[in-house]
């Protein structure tokens, strides 16, 4: 009975002349009086005070590739410069908006993070100086209170991306092929990094069977794999084959080309 009372107090009912509690009471009011009338006029009570803690984006310095994203977002340069006229809580908060402006689907990476709740992430492929995934993962981890770690790997060297994000202590970069990097981590060749991660992100060669081997290796190191460009024919082939060979993994498509794979063993 005590638990019922607690639950009842958690169910609020607001009608113009009623403030009551309880799920059964809610149904009684609904059946007798239907839904409450609506006052369509907004009511202003004070102002939100914003504090700008972000620096200019340096569009022409550390974001030089932004001009190439007009195909995704017409007028992107004008919109990017408009971001410098706004208030943001941090530099990475501002970078979040620019990354989503450039590549809208990368917001779905945060949906994967919300599902997995990772504190450690291995990112395979930064997309060169795009690195929108890098920015989104840094945004996520910068809001994690406990220890966080992002290890990014790419076979190509970084230029502007390194300058853009190097001051985040939890971000580290390894230059090397994704499979070679994973095997090196697994062997503890780089002892300061872990052998397992809460989530592994794959956005590298987009070829079969390289992607299939990445998935297989990642499955020994994590319970959650996030795949970009999952509609690419060879990536799709790799994912489909991996799931056939590994029935303990479930798939959810978060965007039209972003897929989360998560391990859920069968109950024995």
NUKOL-945156 format. One record per residue: x, y, z of N, C-alpha, C, O in turn; residue in three letters. Coordinates in steps of 0.2 Angstrom, whole numbers, padded with zeros to 4 digits, always signed. Layout:
<atoms>
XYZXYZXYZXYZALA...
</atoms>
This chain:
<atoms>
+0004-0006+0000+0000+0000+0000+0004+0006+0000+0003+0011-0003UNK+0010+0006+0004+0014+0012+0004+0017+0013-0003+0017+0019-0005UNK+0019+0008-0006+0022+0009-0013+0017+0012-0018+0018+0016-0022UNK+0010+0010-0017+0005+0012-0021+0004+0020-0020+0003+0024-0025UNK+0005+0022-0014+0004+0029-0012+0010+0033-0015+0009+0039-0018UNK+0016+0030-0015+0022+0034-0018+0021+0035-0025+0022+0040-0028UNK+0019+0029-0029+0018+0029-0036+0012+0034-0038+0013+0038-0043UNK+0007+0034-0033+0001+0039-0035+0004+0046-0035+0001+0050-0039UNK+0008+0048-0030+0010+0055-0029+0015+0057-0035+0016+0062-0036UNK+0017+0052-0039+0022+0053-0045+0018+0054-0051+0020+0056-0056UNK+0011+0053-0051+0007+0054-0057+0003+0060-0055-0002+0061-0052UNK+0005+0066-0059+0002+0072-0058-0004+0074-0063-0003+0071-0069UNK-0009+0077-0061-0015+0079-0065-0016+0086-0064-0017+0089-0059UNK-0016+0090-0070-0017+0097-0070-0023+0099-0074-0022+0098-0080UNK-0028+0101-0071-0034+0104-0075-0035+0111-0073-0032+0113-0068UNK-0039+0115-0076-0039+0122-0074-0041+0123-0067-0039+0128-0064UNK-0045+0119-0064-0048+0120-0057-0046+0114-0053-0048+0113-0047UNK-0041+0109-0055-0039+0103-0051-0032+0102-0052-0028+0103-0057UNK-0029+0101-0046-0022+0098-0046-0022+0092-0041-0023+0092-0035UNK-0022+0086-0045-0023+0080-0041-0017+0075-0043-0013+0077-0047UNK-0018+0069-0040-0013+0064-0041-0016+0058-0042-0022+0057-0040UNK-0012+0053-0045-0015+0046-0046-0017+0044-0053-0021+0048-0056UNK-0015+0039-0055-0017+0036-0062-0024+0035-0062-0027+0037-0067UNK-0027+0031-0057-0035+0030-0058-0039+0037-0058-0043+0037-0061UNK-0036+0042-0054-0040+0048-0054-0039+0052-0061-0044+0055-0063UNK-0033+0051-0064-0032+0054-0071-0038+0051-0075-0040+0054-0080UNK-0039+0044-0075-0044+0041-0079-0051+0044-0078-0055+0045-0082UNK-0052+0044-0071-0059+0047-0069-0060+0054-0072-0066+0055-0075UNK-0055+0058-0072-0056+0065-0074-0057+0065-0082-0061+0068-0085UNK-0053+0061-0085-0053+0060-0092-0060+0058-0095-0062+0061-0100UNK-0062+0053-0092-0069+0050-0094-0075+0055-0092-0080+0055-0096UNK-0074+0059-0087-0079+0063-0085-0079+0070-0089-0084+0074-0090UNK-0072+0072-0090-0072+0079-0093-0067+0080-0099-0066+0085-0101UNK-0065+0074-0101-0060+0074-0107-0054+0078-0106-0052+0079-0100UNK-0050+0079-0111-0044+0083-0110-0045+0090-0108-0050+0093-0110UNK-0040+0093-0105-0041+0100-0102-0041+0105-0108-0037+0104-0113UNK-0044+0110-0107-0044+0116-0112-0036+0119-0112-0033+0118-0108UNK-0035+0122-0118-0028+0124-0119-0028+0132-0120-0032+0135-0124UNK-0023+0135-0116-0022+0142-0117-0016+0143-0122-0011+0141-0120UNK-0018+0145-0128-0012+0146-0133-0007+0151-0132-0003+0152-0136UNK-0009+0156-0128-0004+0162-0127+0002+0160-0123+0001+0158-0117UNK+0008+0161-0125+0014+0160-0121+0014+0164-0115+0012+0170-0115UNK+0017+0162-0110+0018+0166-0104+0025+0167-0102+0028+0162-0100UNK+0027+0173-0102+0034+0174-0101+0035+0176-0093+0032+0180-0090UNK+0040+0172-0090+0042+0173-0083+0049+0173-0083+0053+0168-0083UNK+0052+0179-0083+0059+0181-0083+0063+0179-0089+0059+0177-0094UNK+0069+0179-0089+0073+0178-0095+0079+0173-0093+0082+0173-0087UNK+0080+0169-0098+0086+0164-0097+0093+0168-0098+0093+0172-0103UNK+0097+0168-0094+0104+0171-0094+0109+0166-0097+0111+0161-0094UNK+0111+0168-0103+0117+0164-0106+0123+0167-0105+0124+0173-0105UNK+0128+0162-0104+0135+0165-0103+0139+0162-0109+0139+0155-0110UNK+0143+0166-0113+0146+0163-0119+0153+0161-0116+0157+0166-0114UNK+0155+0155-0117+0161+0152-0115+0165+0149-0121+0170+0145-0120UNK+0163+0151-0127+0166+0149-0133+0170+0154-0136+0169+0160-0136UNK+0175+0151-0140+0180+0156-0144+0177+0156-0151+0173+0151-0153UNK+0180+0160-0155+0178+0160-0162+0180+0153-0165+0185+0150-0163UNK+0177+0152-0171+0178+0145-0174+0184+0145-0178+0186+0139-0180UNK+0187+0151-0180+0192+0151-0185+0191+0147-0191+0195+0142-0193UNK+0186+0148-0194+0183+0144-0200+0189+0143-0205+0190+0138-0208UNK+0193+0149-0206+0198+0148-0212+0204+0145-0209+0209+0144-0213UNK+0205+0144-0203+0211+0141-0200+0210+0133-0198+0213+0129-0202UNK+0206+0132-0193+0206+0125-0191+0200+0121-0194+0199+0115-0193UNK+0195+0125-0198+0190+0122-0201+0190+0123-0208+0185+0125-0211UNK+0195+0122-0212+0196+0125-0219+0191+0121-0224+0190+0123-0229UNK+0190+0114-0222+0186+0110-0226+0178+0112-0226+0174+0109-0230UNK+0176+0116-0222+0169+0118-0221+0166+0120-0228+0160+0119-0229UNK+0170+0124-0231+0167+0127-0238+0165+0121-0243+0161+0122-0247UNK+0168+0115-0242+0166+0109-0246+0160+0106-0244+0158+0101-0248UNK+0156+0108-0239+0150+0105-0237+0144+0108-0239+0139+0106-0237UNK+0145+0112-0244+0139+0116-0246+0134+0111-0249+0128+0112-0250UNK+0136+0105-0252+0131+0100-0254+0127+0097-0249+0121+0095-0251UNK+0129+0097-0243+0125+0095-0237+0121+0100-0234+0115+0099-0232UNK+0123+0106-0234+0120+0112-0231+0121+0118-0235+0126+0122-0234UNK+0117+0120-0240+0117+0126-0244+0118+0132-0239+0115+0133-0235UNK+0123+0136-0241+0124+0142-0237+0128+0141-0231+0127+0145-0226UNK+0132+0135-0230+0135+0133-0224+0139+0138-0221+0140+0139-0215UNK+0143+0142-0226+0148+0147-0223+0144+0152-0219+0147+0155-0214UNK+0139+0155-0222+0135+0160-0219+0132+0158-0212+0133+0161-0207UNK+0130+0151-0212+0127+0149-0206+0133+0148-0201+0132+0148-0195UNK+0139+0145-0203+0144+0144-0199+0146+0151-0196+0148+0151-0190UNK+0147+0156-0199+0149+0162-0197+0144+0165-0192+0145+0169-0187UNK+0137+0163-0193+0132+0165-0188+0133+0162-0182+0131+0165-0176UNK+0136+0156-0181+0137+0153-0175+0141+0157-0171+0141+0156-0164UNK+0146+0161-0174+0151+0165-0170+0147+0171-0166+0150+0174-0162UNK+0141+0172-0168+0137+0177-0165+0132+0175-0160+0128+0179-0157UNK+0133+0169-0158+0128+0166-0153+0132+0164-0147+0138+0164-0147UNK+0128+0163-0141+0131+0161-0135+0131+0153-0135+0127+0150-0136UNK+0137+0150-0132+0138+0143-0131+0141+0142-0125+0145+0146-0122UNK+0140+0136-0122+0143+0134-0115+0150+0133-0115+0154+0133-0110UNK+0152+0131-0121+0159+0129-0122+0161+0128-0129+0157+0129-0134UNK+0168+0128-0131+0170+0127-0138+0167+0121-0141+0165+0121-0147UNK+0167+0115-0137+0164+0109-0140+0157+0109-0141+0154+0106-0146UNK+0153+0113-0138+0146+0115-0139+0145+0118-0145+0141+0116-0149UNK+0149+0123-0147+0149+0127-0153+0151+0122-0159+0148+0122-0164UNK+0156+0118-0158+0158+0113-0163+0153+0108-0164+0152+0106-0170UNK+0149+0106-0159+0143+0102-0160+0139+0104-0166+0137+0101-0171UNK+0137+0111-0165+0132+0114-0170+0135+0114-0177+0132+0113-0182UNK+0142+0115-0177+0145+0116-0184+0146+0109-0187+0145+0108-0193UNK+0147+0104-0183+0148+0097-0186+0141+0094-0188+0141+0091-0193UNK+0136+0096-0185+0129+0094-0187+0127+0098-0193+0123+0095-0197UNK+0129+0104-0193+0128+0108-0199+0131+0105-0205+0128+0105-0211UNK+0137+0103-0205+0141+0100-0210+0138+0093-0212+0137+0092-0218UNK+0137+0089-0207+0135+0082-0208+0129+0080-0204+0130+0078-0198UNK+0123+0082-0206+0117+0081-0201+0116+0074-0198+0114+0074-0192UNK+0118+0069-0202+0117+0062-0199+0122+0061-0193+0120+0056-0189UNK+0127+0065-0192+0131+0063-0186+0128+0064-0179+0131+0062-0174UNK+0122+0068-0179+0119+0068-0173+0116+0061-0171+0115+0060-0165UNK+0116+0057-0175+0113+0050-0173+0119+0046-0169+0117+0041-0166UNK+0125+0049-0170+0130+0046-0166+0129+0047-0158+0130+0042-0154UNK+0126+0052-0157+0124+0053-0150+0118+0049-0148+0117+0047-0142UNK+0114+0047-0152+0108+0042-0151+0112+0036-0149+0109+0032-0144UNK+0117+0034-0152+0121+0027-0150+0124+0028-0143+0123+0024-0139UNK+0127+0034-0142+0130+0035-0136+0124+0035-0130+0126+0033-0125UNK+0119+0038-0132+0113+0038-0126+0111+0031-0125+0109+0029-0119UNK+0111+0026-0130+0110+0019-0129+0115+0016-0125+0114+0012-0120UNK+0121+0016-0127+0127+0013-0124+0130+0016-0118+0132+0012-0114UNK+0129+0023-0117+0132+0026-0112+0140+0025-0111+0142+0023-0106UNK+0143+0026-0116+0151+0024-0116+0155+0029-0112+0153+0035-0113UNK+0160+0027-0109+0165+0031-0106+0171+0030-0110+0176+0035-0109UNK+0172+0025-0113+0178+0024-0117+0176+0022-0124+0172+0018-0125UNK+0179+0025-0129+0177+0025-0136+0183+0024-0141+0188+0027-0140UNK+0183+0019-0145+0188+0018-0150+0185+0020-0157+0180+0017-0159UNK+0188+0025-0160+0186+0028-0166+0190+0025-0172+0196+0027-0172UNK+0188+0021-0177+0192+0019-0182+0190+0023-0188+0185+0021-0192UNK+0194+0028-0190+0193+0032-0196+0190+0039-0194+0185+0039-0191UNK+0194+0044-0195+0192+0051-0193+0189+0055-0199+0186+0060-0198UNK+0189+0052-0205+0187+0055-0211+0192+0061-0213+0189+0066-0215UNK+0198+0060-0212+0203+0066-0213+0201+0072-0209+0200+0072-0203UNK+0201+0078-0212+0200+0084-0209+0193+0085-0208+0191+0091-0205UNK+0189+0081-0210+0181+0081-0208+0181+0080-0200+0179+0085-0197UNK+0182+0074-0198+0182+0072-0191+0176+0074-0187+0176+0076-0182UNK+0170+0074-0191+0164+0076-0188+0162+0071-0182+0159+0072-0177UNK+0164+0064-0183+0163+0059-0178+0167+0061-0172+0165+0060-0166UNK+0174+0063-0173+0178+0064-0168+0175+0070-0163+0175+0069-0157UNK+0172+0075-0167+0169+0080-0163+0163+0078-0159+0162+0081-0154UNK+0159+0074-0162+0153+0072-0158+0155+0068-0152+0152+0068-0147UNK+0160+0063-0153+0162+0059-0147+0165+0063-0142+0164+0062-0136UNK+0169+0068-0144+0172+0073-0139+0167+0077-0135+0167+0078-0129UNK+0162+0079-0139+0156+0082-0136+0153+0078-0131+0151+0080-0125UNK+0152+0071-0132+0148+0067-0128+0153+0066-0122+0150+0066-0116UNK+0159+0064-0123+0163+0063-0117+0165+0069-0113+0166+0068-0107UNK+0165+0075-0116+0166+0081-0112+0160+0082-0107+0161+0086-0102UNK+0155+0078-0108+0149+0079-0103+0149+0073-0098+0144+0073-0094UNK+0154+0069-0098+0154+0063-0094+0158+0065-0088+0164+0067-0089UNK+0155+0064-0082+0159+0066-0076+0165+0062-0074+0170+0064-0072UNK+0164+0055-0075+0169+0051-0073+0175+0050-0078+0174+0054-0084UNK+0180+0046-0077+0185+0046-0082+0182+0044-0089+0178+0039-0090UNK+0185+0047-0094+0183+0046-0101+0189+0045-0105+0194+0048-0104UNK+0188+0042-0111+0194+0041-0116+0191+0040-0123+0187+0036-0124UNK+0194+0044-0127+0193+0043-0134+0199+0042-0138+0204+0046-0138UNK+0200+0036-0141+0206+0034-0145+0204+0034-0152+0200+0030-0154UNK+0206+0039-0156+0205+0039-0163+0211+0036-0167+0216+0037-0166UNK+0209+0032-0173+0214+0029-0177+0213+0031-0184+0207+0030-0186UNK+0218+0032-0188+0217+0033-0195+0224+0032-0198+0229+0033-0195UNK+0224+0029-0204+0230+0027-0208+0233+0034-0210+0239+0033-0212UNK+0229+0039-0211+0232+0045-0213+0234+0050-0207+0231+0050-0202UNK+0239+0054-0208+0241+0059-0203+0235+0064-0202+0232+0066-0207UNK+0235+0067-0196+0230+0073-0195+0234+0080-0196+0240+0080-0195UNK+0230+0084-0199+0232+0091-0199+0228+0096-0195+0230+0097-0189UNK+0223+0099-0198+0219+0104-0194+0215+0100-0189+0214+0104-0184UNK+0213+0094-0189+0210+0091-0184+0214+0090-0178+0211+0091-0172UNK+0220+0089-0178+0224+0089-0172+0224+0096-0169+0224+0096-0163UNK+0225+0101-0173+0225+0108-0170+0218+0109-0167+0218+0113-0162UNK+0213+0106-0170+0206+0108-0167+0204+0105-0161+0201+0108-0156UNK+0207+0099-0159+0204+0095-0153+0210+0093-0149+0209+0090-0144UNK+0216+0095-0150+0222+0092-0146+0222+0094-0139+0225+0091-0135UNK+0218+0099-0137+0218+0102-0130+0214+0098-0126+0213+0099-0120UNK+0210+0093-0128+0206+0089-0124+0210+0083-0122+0212+0078-0126UNK+0211+0083-0115+0216+0078-0112+0213+0071-0114+0218+0066-0114UNK+0207+0069-0114+0205+0062-0115+0205+0060-0122+0203+0054-0123UNK+0207+0064-0127+0207+0062-0134+0214+0060-0136+0219+0064-0134UNK+0215+0055-0139+0222+0052-0141+0221+0050-0148+0216+0048-0150UNK+0226+0050-0152+0226+0048-0159+0232+0043-0160+0238+0044-0158UNK+0230+0038-0164+0235+0033-0167+0235+0033-0174+0230+0032-0177UNK+0241+0034-0177+0241+0034-0185+0243+0027-0187+0248+0024-0185UNK+0238+0023-0190+0239+0017-0192+0233+0013-0195+0227+0016-0194UNK+0233+0008-0198+0228+0004-0201+0223+0002-0195+0226+0000-0190UNK+0217+0002-0196+0212+0000-0191+0213-0007-0188+0213-0007-0182UNK+0214-0012-0192+0215-0018-0189+0222-0019-0186+0222-0022-0181UNK+0227-0016-0188+0233-0016-0185+0233-0013-0178+0236-0015-0173UNK+0229-0007-0178+0229-0004-0172+0225-0008-0167+0227-0008-0161UNK+0219-0011-0169+0215-0015-0164+0219-0021-0161+0219-0022-0155UNK+0223-0024-0166+0227-0030-0163+0233-0027-0159+0235-0031-0154UNK+0236-0021-0160+0241-0019-0156+0238-0017-0149+0241-0018-0144UNK+0232-0014-0149+0229-0013-0142+0227-0019-0139+0228-0020-0132UNK+0225-0024-0142+0223-0031-0139+0229-0034-0136+0229-0038-0131UNK+0235-0033-0139+0241-0036-0137+0245-0032-0131+0250-0033-0129UNK+0242-0026-0130+0244-0021-0125+0251-0018-0127+0255-0017-0123UNK+0252-0018-0134+0258-0014-0137+0258-0007-0135+0264-0004-0134UNK+0252-0004-0133+0252+0003-0131+0249+0002-0124+0243+0003-0123UNK+0253+0001-0119+0250-0001-0112+0246+0004-0109+0242+0003-0104UNK+0247+0011-0111+0243+0016-0108+0235+0016-0110+0231+0019-0107UNK+0234+0012-0115+0227+0012-0118+0224+0005-0116+0228+0000-0115UNK+0217+0005-0115+0214-0002-0113+0214-0007-0119+0215-0005-0125UNK+0212-0013-0117+0211-0018-0123+0204-0019-0125+0202-0021-0130UNK+0199-0016-0120+0192-0016-0122+0189-0009-0121+0192-0005-0118UNK+0184-0008-0125+0181-0001-0125+0173-0002-0124+0170-0007-0126UNK+0170+0003-0122+0163+0003-0121+0159+0003-0128+0154+0000-0129UNK+0162+0006-0133+0160+0006-0140+0165+0007-0145+0170+0011-0143UNK+0165+0004-0150+0170+0005-0156+0166+0007-0162+0161+0005-0164UNK+0168+0013-0165+0165+0016-0171+0170+0014-0177+0176+0015-0177UNK+0166+0012-0182+0170+0010-0188+0168+0014-0194+0162+0014-0196UNK+0172+0018-0197+0171+0022-0203+0178+0022-0206+0181+0028-0207UNK+0180+0017-0209+0187+0017-0212+0187+0015-0219+0185+0019-0223UNK+0189+0009-0221+0190+0008-0228+0184+0007-0232+0184+0008-0238UNK+0179+0005-0229+0172+0003-0233+0173-0002-0238+0169-0002-0243UNK+0178-0007-0237+0179-0012-0242+0177-0019-0238+0178-0019-0232UNK+0175-0024-0242+0175-0031-0240+0181-0034-0242+0182-0034-0248UNK+0184-0038-0238+0182-0041-0232+0185-0037-0226+0185-0039-0220UNK+0189-0031-0228+0192-0027-0222+0187-0025-0217+0188-0026-0211UNK+0181-0023-0219+0176-0021-0214+0174-0027-0210+0172-0026-0204UNK+0173-0033-0213+0171-0039-0210+0176-0041-0204+0174-0042-0199UNK+0182-0040-0206+0187-0042-0201+0187-0037-0195+0189-0038-0190UNK+0186-0030-0197+0186-0025-0192+0180-0027-0187+0181-0027-0181UNK+0174-0029-0189+0169-0031-0185+0170-0037-0181+0169-0037-0175UNK+0174-0042-0184+0175-0048-0180+0180-0046-0174+0180-0048-0169UNK+0185-0042-0176+0190-0040-0171+0187-0036-0166+0188-0037-0160UNK+0183-0031-0168+0179-0027-0163+0175-0031-0158+0174-0029-0152UNK+0172-0036-0161+0168-0040-0156+0171-0044-0151+0168-0046-0146UNK+0178-0044-0151+0182-0047-0145+0184-0041-0140+0186-0043-0135UNK+0182-0035-0142+0185-0029-0138+0179-0025-0136+0180-0020-0132UNK+0173-0026-0138+0167-0022-0135+0161-0026-0136+0160-0031-0139UNK+0156-0023-0133+0149-0025-0133+0144-0021-0138+0139-0023-0139UNK+0147-0016-0141+0143-0011-0145+0148-0008-0150+0153-0006-0149UNK+0145-0009-0157+0149-0007-0163+0145-0002-0166+0139-0004-0168UNK+0147+0004-0168+0143+0009-0172+0147+0009-0178+0153+0010-0179UNK+0143+0008-0184+0145+0008-0191+0142+0014-0195+0136+0015-0195UNK+0147+0018-0198+0145+0023-0202+0144+0020-0209+0148+0015-0211UNK+0141+0024-0214+0140+0022-0221+0138+0015-0221+0141+0011-0226UNK+0133+0013-0217+0131+0006-0217+0127+0004-0223+0126-0002-0224UNK+0125+0008-0227+0122+0007-0234+0126+0006-0240+0124+0004-0245UNK+0133+0008-0238+0138+0006-0244+0138-0001-0245+0138-0005-0241UNK+0138-0003-0252+0137-0010-0253+0142-0015-0250+0140-0020-0247UNK+0148-0013-0249+0153-0018-0246+0152-0018-0239+0154-0023-0235UNK+0151-0012-0236+0150-0011-0229+0143-0015-0227+0143-0019-0222UNK+0138-0014-0231+0132-0018-0229+0133-0026-0230+0131-0029-0226UNK+0137-0028-0235+0139-0035-0236+0142-0037-0229+0141-0043-0227UNK+0147-0034-0227+0151-0035-0221+0146-0036-0215+0147-0041-0211UNK+0142-0031-0214+0138-0031-0208+0133-0037-0208+0132-0041-0203UNK+0130-0038-0214+0125-0044-0215+0128-0050-0214+0126-0055-0210UNK+0134-0051-0216+0138-0058-0215+0140-0058-0208+0140-0064-0205UNK+0142-0053-0205+0144-0053-0197+0138-0055-0193+0139-0059-0189UNK+0132-0053-0195+0126-0054-0191+0124-0061-0192+0122-0064-0187UNK+0125-0064-0198+0123-0071-0199+0128-0076-0195+0126-0081-0192UNK+0134-0074-0195+0139-0078-0191+0139-0077-0184+0142-0081-0180UNK+0136-0071-0181+0136-0070-0174+0129-0068-0172+0127-0062-0171UNK+0125-0073-0171+0118-0072-0169+0116-0068-0163+0111-0066-0161UNK+0122-0068-0158+0121-0064-0152+0121-0057-0153+0120-0053-0148UNK+0122-0054-0159+0122-0047-0160+0116-0045-0163+0113-0048-0168UNK+0113-0039-0160+0107-0036-0163+0109-0030-0167+0114-0026-0165UNK+0104-0028-0171+0106-0022-0176+0100-0017-0175+0094-0019-0175UNK+0102-0011-0175+0097-0005-0175+0100+0000-0180+0105+0002-0179UNK+0096+0002-0185+0098+0008-0189+0095+0014-0186+0090+0016-0185UNK+0100+0018-0185+0099+0025-0181+0098+0030-0186+0094+0035-0185UNK+0100+0030-0192+0099+0034-0198+0100+0030-0204+0101+0024-0204UNK+0099+0034-0210+0099+0030-0216+0105+0026-0218+0105+0022-0222UNK+0111+0028-0214+0117+0025-0216+0121+0024-0209+0127+0024-0210UNK+0118+0025-0203+0122+0024-0197+0118+0018-0193+0112+0018-0192UNK+0122+0013-0191+0119+0007-0188+0123+0005-0182+0129+0005-0182UNK+0119+0004-0177+0122+0001-0171+0121-0006-0170+0116-0009-0171UNK+0127-0010-0168+0126-0017-0167+0128-0018-0160+0133-0015-0157UNK+0124-0022-0156+0125-0023-0149+0124-0030-0147+0120-0033-0150UNK+0129-0033-0143+0128-0040-0141+0123-0041-0136+0124-0038-0130UNK+0119-0046-0137+0114-0048-0132+0114-0056-0132+0111-0058-0137UNK+0117-0059-0128+0118-0066-0128+0111-0069-0126+0107-0066-0123UNK+0110-0075-0129+0104-0079-0127+0104-0081-0120+0109-0083-0118UNK+0098-0082-0117+0098-0084-0110+0099-0092-0111+0095-0095-0115UNK+0103-0095-0107+0105-0102-0107+0100-0106-0102+0100-0112-0102UNK
</atoms>
